[in-house]
Amino acid sequence: MGQSDQGIDVLGTLVPMTYIEYLRIYLGDQPEFNRLIEGVESNDKKLALALFMFVEHFNAMPPDLSQKFSLEDFPNKSLLIHGAAVEALQMAGIIQSRNFLNFNDAGVSFSVSDKAGEYQQWASTIAAEARQTAIETKVKINAEEGYDFLGSPDYIGTYWGGV
């Protein structure tokens, strides 16, 4: 993944910094809000990957469409941010799970990186809404594509020399 001022390259797709910044705002992953960690939790490369992955998932989910979308022409920008947030929260949750440590010393218990469950819960909550919106968006586009190719009976009659 290469990075430039314009964005980050993810498998040959340039993810613009603007999208990464808006995803970071939505997640609240900004230094001034991260009181327990220094800086940000998810670096720009992870957020670029989350955006890329959601577009890929959207394009692969049914119903199939004749068009495959990119970040620039994605049909619903709010859905893009929600879907990418799910990907980002899942990535952060995996790290939380991997780094979980619970210890007890002299009767004092302490846990580190014990937020995997909360991340999964947020991801599931946002995913449910994003999944429904994605299905509705694709069904709408699918119907619009069909109407571009199938005219009404009146149109067909007129086209073929009818009234």
C-alpha positions as CSV (number, residue, x, y, z in Angstrom):
1,M,0.0,0.0,0.0
2,G,1.6,3.2,-1.2
3,Q,0.6,6.6,0.2
4,S,0.6,10.0,-1.5
5,D,-1.0,13.3,-0.8
6,Q,-4.0,12.3,-3.0
7,G,-4.6,9.0,-1.2
8,I,-3.4,5.4,-0.5
9,D,-3.1,2.7,-3.1
10,V,-4.9,-0.5,-2.1
11,L,-4.3,-3.3,-4.6
12,G,-4.2,-0.9,-7.5
13,T,-7.1,1.3,-6.3
14,L,-6.3,4.8,-5.1
15,V,-8.4,5.5,-2.0
16,P,-8.7,9.3,-1.7
17,M,-7.6,10.9,1.6
18,T,-11.0,12.7,1.7
19,Y,-12.8,9.4,2.2
20,I,-10.3,8.3,4.8
21,E,-10.8,11.5,6.7
22,Y,-14.6,11.2,6.6
23,L,-14.4,7.6,7.8
24,R,-12.1,8.7,10.7
25,I,-14.6,11.5,11.6
26,Y,-17.5,9.0,11.7
27,L,-15.5,6.6,13.9
28,G,-14.4,9.4,16.2
29,D,-10.9,8.1,15.7
30,Q,-9.1,11.4,16.3
31,P,-6.4,12.2,18.7
32,E,-8.5,14.6,20.7
33,F,-11.1,11.9,21.3
34,N,-8.7,9.1,22.1
35,R,-8.0,9.7,25.8
36,L,-6.6,6.2,26.5
37,I,-4.3,5.9,23.5
38,E,-1.8,8.2,21.9
39,G,-2.8,9.4,18.5
40,V,-5.3,7.4,16.4
41,E,-6.4,3.7,16.7
42,S,-6.6,3.0,13.0
43,N,-3.9,4.3,10.7
44,D,-4.8,5.7,7.3
45,K,-3.8,2.4,5.6
46,K,-6.3,0.4,7.7
47,L,-9.1,2.9,6.9
48,A,-8.2,2.8,3.2
49,L,-8.4,-1.0,3.3
50,A,-11.7,-0.8,5.0
51,L,-13.1,1.5,2.3
52,F,-11.7,-0.7,-0.4
53,M,-13.1,-3.9,1.2
54,F,-16.6,-2.6,1.5
55,V,-16.8,-1.5,-2.1
56,E,-15.6,-5.0,-3.1
57,H,-18.2,-6.6,-0.8
58,F,-20.9,-4.4,-2.2
59,N,-20.0,-5.3,-5.8
60,A,-20.0,-9.0,-5.0
61,M,-23.3,-9.1,-3.1
62,P,-26.6,-10.0,-4.9
63,P,-28.3,-8.9,-6.9
64,D,-25.7,-8.7,-9.6
65,L,-25.6,-5.4,-11.5
66,S,-24.1,-4.7,-14.9
67,Q,-21.9,-2.0,-13.3
68,K,-19.2,-2.5,-10.7
69,F,-18.8,0.6,-8.6
70,S,-15.6,2.3,-7.4
71,L,-15.2,4.8,-4.6
72,E,-15.7,7.7,-6.9
73,D,-19.0,6.5,-8.4
74,F,-20.4,4.6,-5.4
75,P,-24.2,5.2,-5.4
76,N,-24.7,6.0,-1.7
77,K,-21.9,7.8,0.1
78,S,-23.5,7.4,3.5
79,L,-23.7,3.6,2.9
80,L,-20.0,3.6,1.9
81,I,-19.0,5.2,5.2
82,H,-21.2,2.9,7.3
83,G,-20.0,-0.2,5.5
84,A,-16.4,0.8,5.8
85,A,-16.9,1.5,9.5
86,V,-18.0,-2.1,9.9
87,E,-14.8,-3.3,8.3
88,A,-12.7,-0.9,10.4
89,L,-14.4,-1.9,13.6
90,Q,-13.9,-5.6,12.8
91,M,-10.2,-5.0,12.2
92,A,-9.9,-3.1,15.5
93,G,-11.8,-5.8,17.3
94,I,-9.4,-8.5,16.0
95,I,-6.5,-6.5,17.4
96,Q,-8.3,-6.1,20.7
97,S,-8.9,-9.9,20.9
98,R,-5.3,-10.7,20.0
99,N,-3.9,-8.3,22.7
100,F,-6.4,-9.2,25.5
101,L,-4.6,-9.6,28.8
102,N,-6.2,-10.1,32.1
103,F,-3.9,-10.2,35.2
104,N,-4.2,-10.2,38.9
105,D,-1.5,-9.0,41.3
106,A,-1.8,-8.8,45.0
107,G,-5.6,-8.9,44.8
108,V,-5.8,-6.2,42.1
109,S,-7.3,-7.3,38.8
110,F,-6.6,-5.4,35.6
111,S,-7.5,-6.0,32.0
112,V,-5.8,-4.7,28.9
113,S,-7.4,-4.6,25.4
114,D,-10.7,-6.0,26.7
115,K,-13.0,-4.2,24.3
116,A,-13.4,-6.8,21.5
117,G,-17.0,-7.5,22.5
118,E,-17.9,-3.8,22.3
119,Y,-16.3,-3.5,18.9
120,Q,-18.2,-6.5,17.7
121,Q,-21.4,-5.2,19.0
122,W,-20.9,-1.8,17.3
123,A,-19.9,-3.6,14.1
124,S,-23.0,-5.8,14.2
125,T,-25.3,-2.8,14.9
126,I,-24.0,-0.8,12.0
127,A,-23.8,-3.8,9.7
128,A,-27.5,-4.6,10.1
129,E,-28.4,-1.1,8.9
130,A,-25.7,-1.1,6.2
131,R,-26.8,-4.5,4.9
132,Q,-30.4,-3.4,4.6
133,T,-29.4,-0.2,2.9
134,A,-27.1,-2.0,0.5
135,I,-29.8,-4.5,-0.5
136,E,-32.3,-1.7,-1.1
137,T,-29.7,0.3,-3.1
138,K,-28.8,-2.6,-5.3
139,V,-32.5,-3.6,-5.9
140,K,-33.2,0.0,-6.9
141,I,-30.3,0.1,-9.3
142,N,-31.2,-3.3,-10.6
143,A,-34.8,-2.1,-11.3
144,E,-33.5,1.1,-13.0
145,E,-31.1,-1.0,-15.2
146,G,-34.0,-3.2,-16.2
147,Y,-36.2,-0.2,-17.1
148,D,-33.5,1.1,-19.3
149,F,-33.7,-2.1,-21.5
150,L,-37.4,-3.0,-21.1
151,G,-39.9,-0.5,-22.4
152,S,-43.6,-0.5,-21.6
153,P,-45.9,-2.4,-24.0
154,D,-46.9,0.9,-25.6
155,Y,-43.3,1.8,-26.3
156,I,-42.6,-1.7,-27.8
157,G,-45.6,-1.4,-30.0
158,T,-44.6,2.1,-31.2
159,Y,-41.0,0.9,-31.7
160,W,-42.0,-2.0,-33.9
161,G,-44.2,0.1,-36.1
162,G,-47.4,0.0,-34.0
163,V,-49.5,2.9,-33.0
